[in-house]
């Protein structure tokens, strides 16, 4: 069945996951109109959408007038815009509360006014907190352990409340750790890859035995589009990856693929409130027909190669003053 042309408002489409989603959407639904609402913070890079015919509105999701103007005529809203880096939330949580909570509320109110057909809120597995054994299901209690995770849990609950109170046509996805192209190099994997390219050390938190589940950003984009079109309103869908491992195992894989020595690993004091393990049960998503397209080993190799071929994209970001100041604060030792 051919998908009818739709107008989609994407928030945060200049970021890592948002830009991968827009790239996928342009390819998968070429007849759709896409408007990207993006404040263009440090992690929002216009180069991420270079060459695409997508209208970008440089405004804040916390601005009701800007949101109203951008959302006018939209059939769907896909909400990525968020402050996302746990370490930054530990240093200062204020921007996380403003964008992730207040911004989501502004968008939900506008969605009601404009009568959008579907509003998909993109969230994270971190809202469940650390999972010692088994896998988190969508009905589990939320136990966020970082200010970032708490702000996302709050936004998740706001979305739920608008469904219960206002019958808003909402959906929520909660994804595991993403990897792939266009990820800002303060996050673990691109920081690791780009540091190793420069023969610089990578700061490994604690003993490196924290377990993470890895999801390619394109698979995440595919899952979001599937839930947007076929998900049941009011429901939450976990979006897990195709491979999980301890952080130190991931580092070893990257070192091996890049031909670098283990002496580049520099243990640092563990992050405050660091969750030990995340794991998602994705049965609901699989019942919608989702299948991963990316094998992790191949996807990781392709990601490393992307950063090798795109130094002009990431190198200016790593020498910017704000980036260097952040690194000094985050990794004091």
Secondary structure, DSSP 8 states (H G I E B T S, - for coil): ------EEEEESTTSHHHHHHHHHHHHH-TT-EEEEE----TT--GGGGTT---EEE---TT-HHHHHHHHTT-SEEEE------HHHHHH--HHHIIIIIIHHHHHHHHHHHHT-SEEEEEEEGGGG---SSS-B-TTS-----SHHHHHHHHHHHHHHHHHHHH---EEEEEE-EEESTT--TTSHHHHHHHHHHTT--EEEETTS--EEEEEEHHHHHHHHHHHHHHS-TT-EEEE--SEEEEHHHHHHHHHHHHT--GGGEEEE---TT---B--B--HHHHHTT------HHHHHHHHHHHHHHTHHHHHHHHHSHHHHHHHHHHT--
